[in-house]
């Protein structure tokens, strides 16, 4: 414990310090707080709409917040409803301190400019000091439908000190009658509707405004003057457009990129569409060389279905390799011979798999594995033999659009604040990946449909597989929407919308680009000519084709059977059979057919007796396809046709393998959305001018 003498000494020292500091404390307590004693603004509006403003700011300094000078903030950037920028001009003309020129620097600050007045080497004496700031500005007038106006925040709402008195004098062009000018204003914090001020007209035609109370920190004084239209010319449409491009460089460049993408996509699509236009269709009396019925259907549909297997089996039956028996709704396939040399490559693969362990096979669920294996062998052979020559996604056409889109993102990253570059880059990349991937999956899901019910048979076009692709695509697009909302929190709405539209255009363009190559187009034309021969046209054209067909090749049972598998592949078996109804009736009447009517040697069963020529589809091809579907086993393997995503081509002979200075004059003006707002719906803190300040 300290001794009693030490405690007494410390107490005496404390009393002495307090007695010495008491006068200083009294002086500080009696010293006035720093504040603005008077804020007056002289505003002159020129005939071209530009303005010169002289602000006289008389302050009281006690060397606490105001040691070297003051900081005056002046807003120049305003944001519209869609995120577009409206930038007014600002040029500092002169600055004086207590009547003498003062050192001043203009710097970018938040949404405008900051004037730093004073010198680091000079400390202001306590007491009153007057700063006079003269500057020029433009694009401050509002050109509204009913009238023109000046809506001006005299003091700004950003000052950290009390303003004892605020006033302004406005001189409009002499051409505007004083009696036609409406005066108004607001006082208080931002959004206040209080009108504690007076206004008057001076003999020289100027207008005086004066607040009736002191303004506390963060409060301001806003005035407005309205006059009839026609006295000050508004900027032309071209001028406004030029201002928009200058004020919104990011939006302008991004929208330019979007326009380039849309223009390029339309141009490229017109080229691709022209290349895909059908040629002259000539009747063909034979199928395309080298194409079996199964490969023809697989080519047209770009996917496998049950009918593909049906026409392959029918083709093998017509060629004498197997027989088809139908009894009580059950189809049985029986091998008629071992020689497979007369079959197409894909038919040989299916035949070997189908009769690998048996010579007779019922299309029943019990034999599902054998049927599924044969279908898988057929599909794999078709996929490999057709190669990549007839359909293409034209990936080369996508490159320019992708490069333009990358340039758009680069512009965005270059023009956003540095602290936003990383999150914007990450979100833009994520949005692009999700949107493009989702669009690609949905595009694949929209490919030609298939009625196959066992998607495990290398069949990307099956219903279940397409549903899954669509689900995954929608899931990814939902993720893209979430990423877009996150990106919108960093960017202007117009920029985000332009990015989304550019992505949507690229996705739609990529889907539209998928189609036949030049060789594929020629093959499609050849198939159309063959379909005309099979009977896919009506009326007088059908009559001409039939007469030409009879002259070219006599319609006999052999011709009927030869092309029946192709008719099944092209969904024309009913029309093809109807063409032979009269021929077989004549042959039956002449005794050339059995009394029961025509029936091929390779078929026996429910459709026998004129082979149901009147309803061949419901009695033979449709039930057979249904039997294939019900007997196949559901598996899980997937593979895509190798010929659906390439740019190759081949012959069609068969399957192969802002600166503050520098402007002059210039009216400009606020639109209702950008800044002025209109006096009738105004409040304190709105309009041009404004800002605030502090000391340093």
ChimeraX attribute file (.defattr): number of C-alpha atoms within 10 A of each C-alpha:
attribute: neighborCount
match mode: 1-to-1
recipient: residues
	/A:1	4
	/A:2	6
	/A:3	7
	/A:4	8
	/A:5	8
	/A:6	10
	/A:7	11
	/A:8	10
	/A:9	10
	/A:10	11
	/A:11	10
	/A:12	11
	/A:13	11
	/A:14	10
	/A:15	10
	/A:16	11
	/A:17	10
	/A:18	11
	/A:19	11
	/A:20	10
	/A:21	10
	/A:22	10
	/A:23	11
	/A:24	11
	/A:25	11
	/A:26	10
	/A:27	10
	/A:28	11
	/A:29	10
	/A:30	9
	/A:31	11
	/A:32	12
	/A:33	15
	/A:34	21
	/A:35	23
	/A:36	24
	/A:37	19
	/A:38	17
	/A:39	22
	/A:40	20
	/A:41	21
	/A:42	18
	/A:43	22
	/A:44	19
	/A:45	21
	/A:46	17
	/A:47	17
	/A:48	18
	/A:49	26
	/A:50	21
	/A:51	24
	/A:52	18
	/A:53	20
	/A:54	20
	/A:55	19
	/A:56	21
	/A:57	21
	/A:58	22
	/A:59	21
	/A:60	18
	/A:61	23
	/A:62	18
	/A:63	17
	/A:64	11
	/A:65	17
	/A:66	21
	/A:67	19
	/A:68	19
	/A:69	26
	/A:70	20
	/A:71	20
	/A:72	21
	/A:73	26
	/A:74	23
	/A:75	22
	/A:76	26
	/A:77	19
	/A:78	21
	/A:79	15
	/A:80	13
	/A:81	11
	/A:82	12
	/A:83	16
	/A:84	22
	/A:85	24
	/A:86	22
	/A:87	28
	/A:88	23
	/A:89	26
	/A:90	23
	/A:91	19
	/A:92	18
	/A:93	12
	/A:94	14
	/A:95	23
	/A:96	18
	/A:97	19
	/A:98	12
	/A:99	11
	/A:100	10
	/A:101	12
	/A:102	17
	/A:103	15
	/A:104	20
	/A:105	13
	/A:106	16
	/A:107	13
	/A:108	16
	/A:109	13
	/A:110	12
	/A:111	15
	/A:112	20
	/A:113	21
	/A:114	21
	/A:115	20
	/A:116	21
	/A:117	23
	/A:118	24
	/A:119	15
	/A:120	11
	/A:121	6
	/A:122	10
	/A:123	14
	/A:124	16
	/A:125	13
	/A:126	15
	/A:127	13
	/A:128	16
	/A:129	18
	/A:130	18
	/A:131	22
	/A:132	21
	/A:133	22
	/A:134	18
	/A:135	15
	/A:136	20
	/A:137	25
	/A:138	25
	/A:139	26
	/A:140	28
	/A:141	27
	/A:142	27
	/A:143	23
	/A:144	17
	/A:145	9
	/A:146	10
	/A:147	13
	/A:148	23
	/A:149	25
	/A:150	26
	/A:151	27
	/A:152	24
	/A:153	24
	/A:154	29
	/A:155	27
	/A:156	27
	/A:157	25
	/A:158	21
	/A:159	25
	/A:160	18
	/A:161	22
	/A:162	18
	/A:163	25
	/A:164	18
	/A:165	18
	/A:166	25
	/A:167	23
	/A:168	23
	/A:169	21
	/A:170	21
	/A:171	17
	/A:172	22
	/A:173	17
	/A:174	14
	/A:175	9
	/A:176	17
	/A:177	13
	/A:178	17
	/A:179	9
	/A:180	10
	/A:181	17
	/A:182	12
	/A:183	20
	/A:184	17
	/A:185	26
	/A:186	26
	/A:187	27
	/A:188	25
	/A:189	21
	/A:190	19
	/A:191	14
	/A:192	16
	/A:193	15
	/A:194	14
	/A:195	18
	/A:196	15
	/A:197	19
	/A:198	14
	/A:199	17
	/A:200	13
	/A:201	16
	/A:202	13
	/A:203	7
	/A:204	9
	/A:205	17
	/A:206	18
	/A:207	20
	/A:208	17
	/A:209	25
	/A:210	20
	/A:211	23
	/A:212	15
	/A:213	14
	/A:214	19
	/A:215	23
	/A:216	17
	/A:217	17
	/A:218	18
	/A:219	25
	/A:220	31
	/A:221	34
	/A:222	32
	/A:223	29
	/A:224	24
	/A:225	19
	/A:226	19
	/A:227	21
	/A:228	15
	/A:229	16
	/A:230	11
	/A:231	16
	/A:232	20
	/A:233	14
	/A:234	22
	/A:235	18
	/A:236	11
	/A:237	9
	/A:238	9
	/A:239	14
	/A:240	15
	/A:241	12
	/A:242	12
	/A:243	19
	/A:244	17
	/A:245	15
	/A:246	16
	/A:247	19
	/A:248	18
	/A:249	18
	/A:250	23
	/A:251	27
	/A:252	17
	/A:253	17
	/A:254	27
	/A:255	20
	/A:256	15
	/A:257	23
	/A:258	23
	/A:259	14
	/A:260	17
	/A:261	23
	/A:262	18
	/A:263	13
	/A:264	17
	/A:265	23
	/A:266	14
	/A:267	12
	/A:268	16
	/A:269	17
	/A:270	12
	/A:271	11
	/A:272	19
	/A:273	14
	/A:274	10
	/A:275	14
	/A:276	16
	/A:277	11
	/A:278	13
	/A:279	12
	/A:280	10
	/A:281	15
	/A:282	14
	/A:283	19
	/A:284	19
	/A:285	18
	/A:286	14
	/A:287	19
	/A:288	19
	/A:289	10
	/A:290	15
	/A:291	17
	/A:292	24
	/A:293	28
	/A:294	30
	/A:295	30
	/A:296	24
	/A:297	24
	/A:298	22
	/A:299	24
	/A:300	15
	/A:301	16
	/A:302	23
	/A:303	25
	/A:304	31
	/A:305	29
	/A:306	21
	/A:307	26
	/A:308	26
	/A:309	28
	/A:310	25
	/A:311	27
	/A:312	29
	/A:313	24
	/A:314	27
	/A:315	26
	/A:316	24
	/A:317	23
	/A:318	21
	/A:319	16
	/A:320	18
	/A:321	22
	/A:322	22
	/A:323	23
	/A:324	22
	/A:325	17
	/A:326	20
	/A:327	11
	/A:328	7
	/A:329	14
	/A:330	15
	/A:331	22
	/A:332	15
	/A:333	20
	/A:334	19
	/A:335	19
	/A:336	15
	/A:337	11
	/A:338	12
	/A:339	10
	/A:340	17
	/A:341	9
	/A:342	12
	/A:343	18
	/A:344	19
	/A:345	18
	/A:346	21
	/A:347	26
	/A:348	20
	/A:349	21
	/A:350	26
	/A:351	24
	/A:352	14
	/A:353	20
	/A:354	23
	/A:355	18
	/A:356	11
	/A:357	10
	/A:358	11
	/A:359	14
	/A:360	15
	/A:361	18
	/A:362	20
	/A:363	21
	/A:364	17
	/A:365	16
	/A:366	12
	/A:367	14
	/A:368	19
	/A:369	16
	/A:370	22
	/A:371	26
	/A:372	23
	/A:373	17
	/A:374	24
	/A:375	27
	/A:376	22
	/A:377	23
	/A:378	27
	/A:379	28
	/A:380	21
	/A:381	18
	/A:382	26
	/A:383	27
	/A:384	16
	/A:385	18
	/A:386	22
	/A:387	18
	/A:388	23
	/A:389	25
	/A:390	29
	/A:391	25
	/A:392	21
	/A:393	21
	/A:394	20
	/A:395	13
	/A:396	8
	/A:397	17
	/A:398	18
	/A:399	11
	/A:400	14
	/A:401	23
	/A:402	15
	/A:403	12
	/A:404	19
	/A:405	22
	/A:406	14
	/A:407	15
	/A:408	24
	/A:409	20
	/A:410	13
	/A:411	17
	/A:412	24
	/A:413	19
	/A:414	12
	/A:415	14
	/A:416	14
	/A:417	10
	/A:418	9
	/A:419	8
	/A:420	13
	/A:421	15
	/A:422	11
	/A:423	14
	/A:424	21
	/A:425	16
	/A:426	13
	/A:427	20
	/A:428	22
	/A:429	15
	/A:430	16
	/A:431	26
	/A:432	19
	/A:433	15
	/A:434	21
	/A:435	27
	/A:436	21
	/A:437	18
	/A:438	25
	/A:439	25
	/A:440	19
	/A:441	21
	/A:442	24
	/A:443	20
	/A:444	19
	/A:445	24
	/A:446	15
	/A:447	17
	/A:448	14
	/A:449	17
	/A:450	22
	/A:451	16
	/A:452	24
	/A:453	21
	/A:454	23
	/A:455	25
	/A:456	20
	/A:457	28
	/A:458	24
	/A:459	27
	/A:460	24
	/A:461	26
	/A:462	24
	/A:463	20
	/A:464	17
	/A:465	20
	/A:466	24
	/A:467	15
	/A:468	14
	/A:469	21
	/A:470	21
	/A:471	16
	/A:472	18
	/A:473	24
	/A:474	17
	/A:475	13
	/A:476	22
	/A:477	22
	/A:478	15
	/A:479	16
	/A:480	24
	/A:481	15
	/A:482	14
	/A:483	20
	/A:484	21
	/A:485	15
	/A:486	16
	/A:487	22
	/A:488	17
	/A:489	11
	/A:490	16
	/A:491	18
	/A:492	18
	/A:493	18
	/A:494	19
	/A:495	24
	/A:496	21
	/A:497	16
	/A:498	19
	/A:499	24
	/A:500	19
	/A:501	16
	/A:502	25
	/A:503	22
	/A:504	15
	/A:505	18
	/A:506	22
	/A:507	21
	/A:508	16
	/A:509	19
	/A:510	21
	/A:511	18
	/A:512	16
	/A:513	20
	/A:514	21
	/A:515	19
	/A:516	23
	/A:517	24
	/A:518	21
	/A:519	18
	/A:520	22
	/A:521	20
	/A:522	20
	/A:523	22
	/A:524	22
	/A:525	20
	/A:526	21
	/A:527	22
	/A:528	19
	/A:529	21
	/A:530	23
	/A:531	23
	/A:532	20
	/A:533	22
	/A:534	29
	/A:535	22
	/A:536	18
	/A:537	14
	/A:538	10
	/A:539	7
	/A:540	9
	/A:541	12
	/A:542	16
	/A:543	13
	/A:544	10
	/A:545	20
	/A:546	18
	/A:547	11
	/A:548	15
	/A:549	17
	/A:550	11
	/A:551	10
	/A:552	10
	/A:553	11
	/A:554	11
	/A:555	16
	/A:556	14
	/A:557	15
	/A:558	12
	/A:559	12
	/A:560	17
	/A:561	18
	/A:562	15
	/A:563	20
	/A:564	23
	/A:565	27
	/A:566	28
	/A:567	24
	/A:568	26
	/A:569	25
	/A:570	22
	/A:571	17
	/A:572	18
	/A:573	23
	/A:574	20
	/A:575	19
	/A:576	23
	/A:577	23
	/A:578	16
	/A:579	16
	/A:580	18
	/A:581	15
	/A:582	10
	/A:583	14
	/A:584	20
	/A:585	16
	/A:586	13
	/A:587	16
	/A:588	17
	/A:589	13
	/A:590	9
	/A:591	10
	/A:592	13
	/A:593	16
	/A:594	13
	/A:595	11
	/A:596	11
	/A:597	17
	/A:598	21
	/A:599	19
	/A:600	17
	/A:601	11
	/A:602	18
	/A:603	19
	/A:604	17
	/A:605	17
	/A:606	17
	/A:607	19
	/A:608	18
	/A:609	16
	/A:610	21
	/A:611	21
	/A:612	21
	/A:613	23
	/A:614	15
	/A:615	16
	/A:616	20
	/A:617	19
	/A:618	13
	/A:619	18
	/A:620	21
	/A:621	22
	/A:622	16
	/A:623	17
	/A:624	26
	/A:625	19
	/A:626	16
	/A:627	20
	/A:628	27
	/A:629	25
	/A:630	16
	/A:631	20
	/A:632	27
	/A:633	22
	/A:634	16
	/A:635	13
	/A:636	10
	/A:637	11
	/A:638	12
	/A:639	14
	/A:640	15
	/A:641	23
	/A:642	17
	/A:643	22
	/A:644	22
	/A:645	18
	/A:646	18
	/A:647	18
	/A:648	17
	/A:649	16
	/A:650	16
	/A:651	14
	/A:652	20
	/A:653	12
	/A:654	15
	/A:655	21
	/A:656	15
	/A:657	12
	/A:658	13
	/A:659	9
	/A:660	18
	/A:661	11
	/A:662	8
	/A:663	13
	/A:664	12
	/A:665	16
	/A:666	17
	/A:667	23
	/A:668	25
	/A:669	27
	/A:670	25
	/A:671	20
	/A:672	14
	/A:673	15
	/A:674	21
	/A:675	24
	/A:676	25
	/A:677	18
	/A:678	24
	/A:679	21
	/A:680	8
	/A:681	7
	/A:682	20
	/A:683	25
	/A:684	26
	/A:685	29
	/A:686	26
	/A:687	27
	/A:688	28
	/A:689	22
	/A:690	25
	/A:691	23
	/A:692	23
	/A:693	20
	/A:694	17
	/A:695	21
	/A:696	17
